[in-house]
Amino acid sequence: MTGAWTAMQRVFEERDRQDFDEVRIAGLAELAARVRELSELVVLTRADQSEVAVVAREVELLTRRLAEAGRGIPPGAQVGEGGIVRQLGSPVTGALNPLAPPIEISVSPDGTARSEFTLGVLYEGPPGFVHGGVSAMVLDHLSGVAASANGTPGMTAGLDLRYRRPTPLGVPLSAEAKAVRVEGRKTFVESRILGPDGRVTAEATAVFVMPTR
Ligand SMILES: CCCCCCCCCCCCCCCC(=O)SCCNC(=O)CCNC(=O)[C@H](O)C(C)(C)COP(=O)(O)OP(=O)(O)OC[C@H]1O[C@@H](n2cnc3c(N)ncnc32)[C@H](O)[C@@H]1OP(=O)(O)O
């Protein structure tokens, strides 16, 4: 049996052979952005039942148009500057994934991964606040980027979260993560989300383990 690393390498190589130039990426990112807007309005619309039925039929026809062109495989991932992985289909950062907020991440010279973002109603948990699983997803991903930027990438083996106070929806949030310790194949990363008032709403310690090949 091959390990997770070998399996991932095979997927990376297959996806790398796809032709995703920047013009195509921009076009698909635009489509994803429109679908995101549509998704939010599905949750928020006050349209009456007959109008909802008409729109549902139109969306079905649009989906069929894309399906007629055939199904490919998800876009690949590239490692960019500072070890940041550009993963276009990521559910967190992927510009081509309508489920992604998407958040943008930068890494400062000291290895801290940072992001500023707003999470709308699609990510609601308790009324008016962000779902705890979504906060976990953001911190997991940001921590993964910090581990990667540290030159010690890995799979999340553990994510220990503390929800300090509710994370508000629809307002600017920020988050940061930094690798604090490396022990062999393990990288420990600390991360946190801050509300608009600068107070921590959620914080985590994650351990990333580089799988054996
Ligand atoms: C290579 C990857 C490429 C990534 C490209 C970069 C992309 C960067 C940008 C994207 C960022 C995405 C960020 C999201 C990342 C996910 O979402 S990953 C998906 C979720 N995670 C998974 O599916 C992982 C599933 N688990 C596994 O595959 C395996 O259990 C693991 C994690 C690879 C470990 O397997 P293993 O090497 O057989 O584990 P094992 O030998 O038992 O343990 C190794 C060491 O880790 C320790 N350990 C294991 N678990 C824990 C824990 N929870 N706490 C503390 N220590 C632990 C063990 O005690 C052991 O320590 P030592 O005895 O060596 O001191």
Ligand as a Chemical Component Dictionary entry (heavy atoms), coordinates in Angstrom:
data_LIG
# 
_chem_comp.id                   LIG 
_chem_comp.type                 NON-POLYMER 
_chem_comp.pdbx_formal_charge   0 
_chem_comp.three_letter_code    LIG 
# 
loop_
_chem_comp_atom.comp_id 
_chem_comp_atom.atom_id 
_chem_comp_atom.alt_atom_id 
_chem_comp_atom.type_symbol 
_chem_comp_atom.charge 
_chem_comp_atom.model_Cartn_x 
_chem_comp_atom.model_Cartn_y 
_chem_comp_atom.model_Cartn_z 
_chem_comp_atom.pdbx_ordinal 
LIG C1  C1  C 0 2.508  16.793 3.113  1  
LIG C2  C2  C 0 1.251  17.538 3.008  2  
LIG C3  C3  C 0 1.284  18.507 1.933  3  
LIG C4  C4  C 0 0.463  19.700 2.229  4  
LIG C5  C5  C 0 0.734  20.728 1.195  5  
LIG C6  C6  C 0 0.863  22.054 1.811  6  
LIG C7  C7  C 0 -0.427 22.745 1.701  7  
LIG C8  C8  C 0 -0.406 23.947 2.588  8  
LIG C9  C9  C 0 -1.530 24.862 2.309  9  
LIG C10 C10 C 0 -2.808 24.216 2.536  10 
LIG C11 C11 C 0 -3.135 24.224 3.988  11 
LIG C12 C12 C 0 -4.164 23.224 4.195  12 
LIG C13 C13 C 0 -4.397 23.009 5.672  13 
LIG C14 C14 C 0 -5.399 21.962 5.877  14 
LIG C15 C15 C 0 -4.727 20.627 5.920  15 
LIG C16 C16 C 0 -5.700 19.530 5.989  16 
LIG O1  O1  O 0 -6.879 19.695 5.932  17 
LIG S1  S1  S 0 -5.074 17.947 6.113  18 
LIG C17 C17 C 0 -6.569 16.985 6.188  19 
LIG C18 C18 C 0 -6.906 16.551 7.576  20 
LIG N1  N1  N 0 -5.892 15.691 8.100  21 
LIG C19 C19 C 0 -5.802 14.408 7.700  22 
LIG O2  O2  O 0 -6.568 13.908 6.904  23 
LIG C20 C20 C 0 -4.682 13.629 8.310  24 
LIG C21 C21 C 0 -5.072 12.172 8.469  25 
LIG N2  N2  N 0 -4.035 11.515 9.240  26 
LIG C22 C22 C 0 -2.938 11.032 8.638  27 
LIG O3  O3  O 0 -2.803 11.024 7.412  28 
LIG C23 C23 C 0 -1.882 10.485 9.534  29 
LIG O4  O4  O 0 -2.428 10.150 10.797 30 
LIG C24 C24 C 0 -0.718 11.505 9.734  31 
LIG C25 C25 C 0 -1.230 12.852 10.312 32 
LIG C26 C26 C 0 -0.006 11.765 8.402  33 
LIG C27 C27 C 0 0.260  10.944 10.741 34 
LIG O5  O5  O 0 0.515  9.656  10.298 35 
LIG P1  P1  P 0 1.797  8.853  10.840 36 
LIG O6  O6  O 0 3.007  9.556  10.328 37 
LIG O7  O7  O 0 1.616  7.422  10.548 38 
LIG O8  O8  O 0 1.595  9.114  12.382 39 
LIG P2  P2  P 0 2.395  8.580  13.617 40 
LIG O9  O9  O 0 3.662  7.884  13.172 41 
LIG O10 O10 O 0 1.419  7.867  14.468 42 
LIG O11 O11 O 0 2.754  9.950  14.316 43 
LIG C28 C28 C 0 3.861  10.735 13.927 44 
LIG C29 C29 C 0 4.178  11.628 15.111 45 
LIG O12 O12 O 0 3.128  12.601 15.238 46 
LIG C30 C30 C 0 2.585  12.528 16.573 47 
LIG N3  N3  N 0 1.170  12.847 16.482 48 
LIG C31 C31 C 0 0.233  12.276 15.705 49 
LIG N4  N4  N 0 -0.956 12.874 15.906 50 
LIG C32 C32 C 0 -0.737 13.838 16.834 51 
LIG C33 C33 C 0 -1.571 14.809 17.460 52 
LIG N5  N5  N 0 -2.860 14.906 17.166 53 
LIG N6  N6  N 0 -1.013 15.641 18.355 54 
LIG C34 C34 C 0 0.305  15.570 18.652 55 
LIG N7  N7  N 0 1.144  14.682 18.090 56 
LIG C35 C35 C 0 0.616  13.832 17.187 57 
LIG C36 C36 C 0 2.858  11.111 17.047 58 
LIG O13 O13 O 0 2.870  11.034 18.451 59 
LIG C37 C37 C 0 4.241  10.869 16.451 60 
LIG O14 O14 O 0 5.184  11.528 17.234 61 
LIG P3  P3  P 0 6.677  10.901 17.456 62 
LIG O15 O15 O 0 6.438  9.540  18.046 63 
LIG O16 O16 O 0 7.288  10.826 16.059 64 
LIG O17 O17 O 0 7.359  11.858 18.359 65 
# 
loop_
_chem_comp_bond.comp_id 
_chem_comp_bond.atom_id_1 
_chem_comp_bond.atom_id_2 
_chem_comp_bond.value_order 
_chem_comp_bond.pdbx_ordinal 
LIG C1  C2  SING 1  
LIG C2  C3  SING 2  
LIG C3  C4  SING 3  
LIG C4  C5  SING 4  
LIG C5  C6  SING 5  
LIG C6  C7  SING 6  
LIG C7  C8  SING 7  
LIG C8  C9  SING 8  
LIG C9  C10 SING 9  
LIG C10 C11 SING 10 
LIG C11 C12 SING 11 
LIG C12 C13 SING 12 
LIG C13 C14 SING 13 
LIG C14 C15 SING 14 
LIG C15 C16 SING 15 
LIG C16 O1  DOUB 16 
LIG C16 S1  SING 17 
LIG S1  C17 SING 18 
LIG C17 C18 SING 19 
LIG C18 N1  SING 20 
LIG N1  C19 SING 21 
LIG C19 O2  DOUB 22 
LIG C19 C20 SING 23 
LIG C20 C21 SING 24 
LIG C21 N2  SING 25 
LIG N2  C22 SING 26 
LIG C22 O3  DOUB 27 
LIG C22 C23 SING 28 
LIG C23 O4  SING 29 
LIG C23 C24 SING 30 
LIG C24 C25 SING 31 
LIG C24 C26 SING 32 
LIG C24 C27 SING 33 
LIG C27 O5  SING 34 
LIG O5  P1  SING 35 
LIG P1  O6  DOUB 36 
LIG P1  O7  SING 37 
LIG P1  O8  SING 38 
LIG O8  P2  SING 39 
LIG P2  O9  DOUB 40 
LIG P2  O10 SING 41 
LIG P2  O11 SING 42 
LIG O11 C28 SING 43 
LIG C28 C29 SING 44 
LIG C29 O12 SING 45 
LIG C29 C37 SING 46 
LIG O12 C30 SING 47 
LIG C30 N3  SING 48 
LIG C30 C36 SING 49 
LIG N3  C31 SING 50 
LIG N3  C35 SING 51 
LIG C31 N4  DOUB 52 
LIG N4  C32 SING 53 
LIG C32 C33 SING 54 
LIG C32 C35 DOUB 55 
LIG C33 N5  SING 56 
LIG C33 N6  DOUB 57 
LIG N6  C34 SING 58 
LIG C34 N7  DOUB 59 
LIG N7  C35 SING 60 
LIG C36 O13 SING 61 
LIG C36 C37 SING 62 
LIG C37 O14 SING 63 
LIG O14 P3  SING 64 
LIG P3  O15 DOUB 65 
LIG P3  O16 SING 66 
LIG P3  O17 SING 67 
# 
